[in-house]
């Protein structure tokens, strides 16, 4: 299963958020490595907890910066964040219930979500926040 790596094209031009996004890419890479080694199920619980922790801190930081800068698309951005949190919690519920295939489904979901959210949604706030002095 191919997985993309962090590249400069994913930069949102806000250093702290880029660092956090790189961390998420590392988490996805860890899951991919486990899947390739045939032990995705063994690390899926840990990865899910990392994602829950990540979403709590990263989303709060993004939303706080956007709120302080009076970002006009904050409401829509928050809605995307909320949808991801709900989806990750659903994956966790399925994993804890012993549902098969959770690790693979999680990997596929994260790749699609990361690409869409960073490239389509997060990229929009970069120039706006930069104009407000947030780099």
NORTA-V863606 format. One record per backbone hydrogen bond with DSSP energy under -0.5 kcal/mol. NH is the residue of the N-H (numbers start at 1). CO is the residue of the C=O. E is the energy in kcal/mol with one decimal. If there is no record, write none. Layout:
BEGIN
nh:NH co:CO e:E
nh:NH co:CO e:E
END
This chain:
BEGIN
nh:10 co:7 e:-2.3
nh:11 co:8 e:-2.2
nh:15 co:135 e:-3.0
nh:17 co:14 e:-0.6
nh:18 co:14 e:-2.5
nh:19 co:15 e:-2.4
nh:20 co:16 e:-1.9
nh:21 co:17 e:-2.7
nh:22 co:18 e:-2.5
nh:23 co:19 e:-1.8
nh:24 co:20 e:-1.7
nh:25 co:21 e:-2.4
nh:26 co:22 e:-2.3
nh:27 co:23 e:-1.9
nh:28 co:24 e:-2.5
nh:29 co:25 e:-2.6
nh:30 co:26 e:-2.3
nh:31 co:27 e:-2.0
nh:32 co:28 e:-2.5
nh:33 co:29 e:-2.8
nh:34 co:30 e:-2.1
nh:35 co:31 e:-2.4
nh:36 co:32 e:-2.7
nh:37 co:33 e:-1.7
nh:38 co:35 e:-1.4
nh:39 co:34 e:-3.1
nh:43 co:39 e:-0.9
nh:43 co:40 e:-0.7
nh:44 co:40 e:-1.5
nh:45 co:41 e:-0.6
nh:47 co:43 e:-2.7
nh:48 co:44 e:-2.7
nh:49 co:45 e:-2.0
nh:50 co:46 e:-2.3
nh:51 co:47 e:-2.5
nh:52 co:48 e:-2.2
nh:53 co:49 e:-2.5
nh:54 co:50 e:-2.9
nh:55 co:51 e:-2.9
nh:56 co:52 e:-1.8
nh:57 co:53 e:-2.0
nh:58 co:54 e:-3.1
nh:59 co:54 e:-0.5
nh:59 co:55 e:-1.3
nh:60 co:56 e:-0.9
nh:61 co:57 e:-2.0
nh:62 co:58 e:-2.7
nh:63 co:59 e:-2.8
nh:64 co:60 e:-2.3
nh:65 co:61 e:-2.2
nh:66 co:62 e:-2.7
nh:67 co:63 e:-2.5
nh:68 co:64 e:-2.7
nh:69 co:65 e:-1.9
nh:70 co:67 e:-1.2
nh:71 co:66 e:-3.1
nh:74 co:71 e:-1.5
nh:77 co:73 e:-2.3
nh:78 co:74 e:-2.9
nh:79 co:75 e:-1.8
nh:80 co:76 e:-1.8
nh:81 co:77 e:-2.2
nh:82 co:78 e:-2.8
nh:83 co:79 e:-2.1
nh:84 co:80 e:-2.0
nh:85 co:81 e:-2.5
nh:86 co:82 e:-2.4
nh:87 co:83 e:-2.1
nh:88 co:84 e:-2.9
nh:89 co:85 e:-2.5
nh:90 co:86 e:-1.7
nh:91 co:87 e:-2.4
nh:92 co:88 e:-2.5
nh:93 co:89 e:-2.3
nh:94 co:90 e:-2.5
nh:95 co:91 e:-2.7
nh:96 co:92 e:-2.8
nh:97 co:93 e:-1.5
nh:98 co:95 e:-1.6
nh:99 co:94 e:-2.5
nh:102 co:99 e:-0.8
nh:105 co:101 e:-2.3
nh:106 co:102 e:-2.9
nh:107 co:103 e:-2.2
nh:108 co:104 e:-2.4
nh:109 co:105 e:-2.5
nh:110 co:106 e:-2.9
nh:111 co:107 e:-2.3
nh:112 co:108 e:-2.0
nh:113 co:109 e:-3.1
nh:114 co:110 e:-3.0
nh:115 co:111 e:-2.0
nh:116 co:112 e:-2.5
nh:117 co:113 e:-3.3
nh:118 co:114 e:-2.3
nh:119 co:114 e:-0.5
nh:119 co:115 e:-1.8
nh:120 co:116 e:-2.7
nh:121 co:116 e:-0.8
nh:121 co:117 e:-1.3
nh:122 co:117 e:-3.4
nh:123 co:118 e:-1.7
nh:124 co:121 e:-0.9
nh:125 co:121 e:-0.7
nh:125 co:122 e:-1.0
nh:126 co:122 e:-1.1
nh:127 co:123 e:-0.7
nh:128 co:124 e:-0.8
nh:129 co:125 e:-3.3
nh:130 co:126 e:-2.7
nh:131 co:127 e:-2.2
nh:132 co:128 e:-1.0
nh:133 co:130 e:-1.9
nh:134 co:129 e:-2.9
nh:135 co:133 e:-0.7
END
